[in-house]
């Protein structure tokens, strides 16, 4: 189910470092790690969590920095799936 802007903003208050993209129905977070191996390790953990719920973030790796983006493409909006996966990712970030 599509979330309203108020629901998204409320959900973001419970997440670490996620921001609403002002130009698209996407939430984004950037994570900096200790190096490339740590970044790849976190991506692998995120991949496992995403597979478990069949909802997959966009991930861009730049050496020690991950750029993460979540949106429910089939809905063309943000949904509970995005907020739930963002919260799970927050648990995985060291």
N, C-alpha and C positions, 0 to 999 in steps of 0.2 A: 504494500500500500504506500502510495506517495506521501511524503511528509510535507507539512506546511512549512513555510519559512520560520515561523515561531517554533515549531517542533524541532527543526534543524538547529536553530540557535540555542534552544534549551539543551539539546543533546550535546552540542559542542562544549557546553559548560562542564560536562562530565568527562571530557576527553582531554588528553595531554597534547597540546601543540597543533591540533587540527584546526584548519580555517576553511571557511566557505569561500569558494571561488566566486567573485562577483559577476563573472561573465558566463558561468555554466553551472548546471546542477551537479557540482562536484565538491567534495571536501578533500583537502590536501594537507600533508604533513611532510616535513623534511627532517631526517634523522642523520646526525653525524656520528660515526663510529671510530674506533681506534685504527682502522686500516681496511684495506680491500678484503682480506680474509674474513674479518668480522662482519663486513657489509654483506658478503655472499652468504655467510652462515645465517644471518638474520633473514635474508631473502628466502633461504631454504625453510626456515621455521615458519615464515609467513605463508609460503606456498603450501605447507602441510595444513596449516589452519584454514586456509582458503579452500583447499580441496575438501576438507571435512564438511564445510557448509555450502560447497558448490557456488561460491561467490568470490570473484577474483579481482584484486586491485591492479591498477596500472603501476608498474614499478620501474624506475629509472635509476641505475647505479652509476655514480660518478666517483670512482675510486673509493673514498671512505664515506660518501654521502648517498643516502637513499632519498628519492623523491617519490612519495606515495600519493596515489589519487584513488578515490572511491566514488562510484556512482552506479546506480542500477540501470544499465544501458537499455534493458528490455522495457523499463518503465519510462525512460527519458527523464528520470528524476532521482532524488535521494529517497531511500526507504530505510526501514528498520534494519535491513540486511547490511547497509553501509555503516550505520551506527554500531551495530553489533560487532562487525568485523574490525572496525576502527578500535573499539574497546579491547578486543582480543589482541590486536597488534600492539596496543599500548602495554599490555601485560608481557609481551615478548621483548619489547625494547629494553636493553640493559640500562 
